[in-house]
């Protein structure tokens, strides 16, 4: 085992892999919130490197070395390669099921080129040791070195990826610190919080469960919000039951109380219609940002959760934790099919949804009335901080309202219509496309 970085020991977020933790023998363990999966080819800039050439490339397809550790140590003693080149070598070796060579190559590189060490190297080393049935102590040491580097760089990718690998390999000791820092650094991403729910369930930690659930319920999640809200309830109910079976009734009651306080949403807006058309919601938030199809997640906590059209006539905007002020709603027509005309639209707005202070308004509209604006006034909003800015294209809702897959023709027509629609969401134009395809 090469020397690793010194342990930082400090407690210290991005979109990391979604991996199901290894199950234990506990009968109270519940299936994880985070679904199985993993990084795919092309997910990382390193995956797009041109394959390396020369001796290292040839060695990946050569006959098995008598002693791979000697071979790779000698190789990296004289070859000053980059971390990206090592990544490609490890990828090629792994693709050929040469796991002893994977372990030996990483050890050789870290021994002679340790100044280039990155967290992924120690993650890969730990997995190689495990697959080669190596020493559990070496496996644990590699994971700890990976955690040290992740906490040193504060890179959310590293923090989440190392925690993810620890979950796979059933090393729970340092997962919490990695996930906690990731959740602080990328609060607009769900992966650290989902993984924290899994960790809390595994360790029966009601405090961590409550924190993670509150974080998830404080935002809307385009494309998966209904699932996340339902899963938060299920995870809390499962833990509360297990806690009561252990005589921890007070902990169970406290956790259930935190869930009840987290579920209400400050602002909820939904638009539905009949006929066959595409309407978009745009919501001007109090501090000057408009949530819309083009900006589905704002820095002030608002989210367009569903983008409906055609046979899926359902647009939803939420701001679970919002700033005080007026939320002004605009309805924008993208296209309408005269063969199946829209006769009726319904706009539902709610302030303080799910609380004794709930205020609900329902507007039954005809198509010629959608030029109006509608205002939801919020007092007592619960948002305390602004979210980090992200590229709007990263949050575009490609997955539409829940329903069957949408045909390519329908998606193309919708995109053409949106491209021709006014850029200002306050300016509405009815685009009548007699050839609007049916999904």
Secondary structure, DSSP 4 states (H G I P E B T S, - for coil): ----PPP------------PPPP-S-TT----SSPS----TTSSGGGGSPPP-SHHHHHHHSPPPS-HHHHHHHHHHH----HHHHHHHHHHHHHTT-HHHHHHHHHHHHHH-GGG--HHHHHHHHHHHHHTT--HHHHHHHHHHHHHHHHHHT-HHHHHHHHHHHHHTT--TTHHHHHHHHHHHTTT-SHHHHHHHHHHHHHT-HHHHHHHHHHHHTS--TTTHHHHHHHHHHHHHHHHHHHHHTT-HHHHHHHHHHHHHHH-EEEEEEEEESSSEEEEEEEE-TTS-EESSS-SB-TTS-EEEE--BTTB-EEEEEESS--SEEEEEEEEEEEE-GGG----EEEEEEEEETSTT-EEEEEEE-GGGTTS-EEEEESS----SPPPP--GGGG---S-SSSSPPPHHHHHHHHHHHHHS-SSTTS----B-TTPPP-
